[in-house]
Amino acid sequence: MTVLSGGCLCGALRYEARSPPLRVTLCHCRFCQRVTGSSHLVEPLFARDDLHVTAGTPTVYRHRSDGSGRHLDLNFCAVCGTTLFMTFERFPGLCGVYAGTLDDPAAIEVRPDNAKQVFVASARPEAVLLPGLATFDGPAMDAAGQPQAPFVHDALHLVGRRGNEPFPGGIGESQPG
């Protein structure tokens, strides 16, 4: 059995995911940017019953999604503030882990057969999108649950500046020394 362990910054909360992730989402939406304080969220999704808190009790912040109107429950440490995972009203059987809270974040592989990139229309301009992954400007499915058509980049893709201005010092360009 695969067991992935993780926890918060101060160590008060610990968890185990007792199965491999069902899939991995790289989310570039403003909510994920804000909640992580980063450019995007790397979110392995597990069956809710396979994630177990092994130390401490998370504090829960309930947030209503601007997109679906449904609730997301963010589970975090009341001591250090680290958000560890979230559960979804829209997908009650799933739990999304914040990959950076895993003891070994590299244990989560991002591959074309298990991952997708979503909300890339709101990605930061310097974001690099990975090749071979199903990629969506917004969500992978609409509010009614209908799948959206993905696109796939053949090579690394720089989101670029808004308004199509060139990215200064872009990928592959040499820099003056």
C-alpha positions, 0 to 999 in steps of 0.5 A: 500500500502506498502511504504519502505523509505530510504536515504543517510547518510547525508539526502540530498537524499530520496526515497520511494519504493511503493510496496514490492520487487519483489525478493531479491538478495544476490550478492557476485560478486566482483563488489558488494563487491567493490561498497558496501565496504562489503562482499556482496550486499543485493539487493531488486529488485523493479519495476522501476516505483515503486521507487520514489526519494522524496528529492534531485537528485541522481548523476549517474555513468554508469558502464559497467558490466564485465559479461553481457557487459551491463550498470548499472547506480549507483544512489548516493549522490554527497554530502556524496557518498552513493549509493542508488540504481541501474538500469539496461540496461539488465533489464530496468523495474527493480531497485535494492536498496541497502538494507542498505540505507532503514530506516528499512533494516530489513523490507526486508525479505530473504526467500527461496520463494523470494531470491537467492544467486549469484556469490558465487564462488567469495564470501569472505572465511568467507561468510556464505551462507543461507540454503534453497535459490537457490544458484549459483556459478555465475549469475542466468542466462547466457548472453543469458538469459538462466536460470542456475541450482541452488543448495541449502544448507540444513544448513548454509554453510561456503564458506571456504578458497580457496584451501579447507583449514579448516576455523580457528575457524569454525562455531560451533567449540569451541574456546580456552579460 
